[in-house]
Amino acid sequence: MDPIKEAFSKVKEDMQSLRQAIESLKQELLARSNKELALEAEITALNAKLAQTPQNQEKGFFLSSTGNKGVFRQTLDRQTTETRQTLDTSLLEDTFFTLTDKEFLVFLTLYRLEEAQRAPISYTELANNLRISQSSIRDHISELIRKKAPLIKVKLNNKKVLLSVDNQFRTLNLMSKLLNSRYFQDTQTTLNPL
């Protein structure tokens, strides 16, 4: 009887050892899979930055997507579009005067956060910073894009959305003029001081 118990005991130990080895391999595969996803996201972000450089743009000012596929929303009729226009300061001024206070605040917050982090911003980061829902952020961003605000919206792996302000707009350094123009309309009515 003892040799049989001993044999079963050894088999049980071997099975336990195999289970531990399999679990260890599972954890290693999971870690590698997570690293692979992180690398894919980084590559996509770098490709997006590369597309923003002036030599890679075809006379473009706006590169945006208004689609929300993959996001649970009330409306399903939105489609992804790409809109490109050349920069015109009077058109830009008109665009910023058509924004609601909340839309302007979302744009300013995005501008400030991206400048501080030196990286595109997610809906979550914007929502947390403004203390409003991600759904509201998506709605405001959609309106900003519809009104042709200088935003870039990029989807990573068809899931995570990253937002940034167009680099050409940043290089113009118009933000202080826009703020003055928007909030002190009595003293200045255009972006151009002339």
Secondary structure, DSSP 8 states (H G I E B T S, - for coil): -HHHHHHHHHHHHHHHHHHHHHHHHHHHHHHHHHHHHHHHHHHHHHHHHHHHSGGGSSS-S-B-----TTS--S--------------HHHHHHHHHSS-HHHHHHHHHHHHHHHHHTS-EEHHHHHHHHTS-HHHHHHHHHHHHHTT-SEEEEEETTTEEEEEE-HHHHHHT-HHHHHHHHH-TTT--SSS--
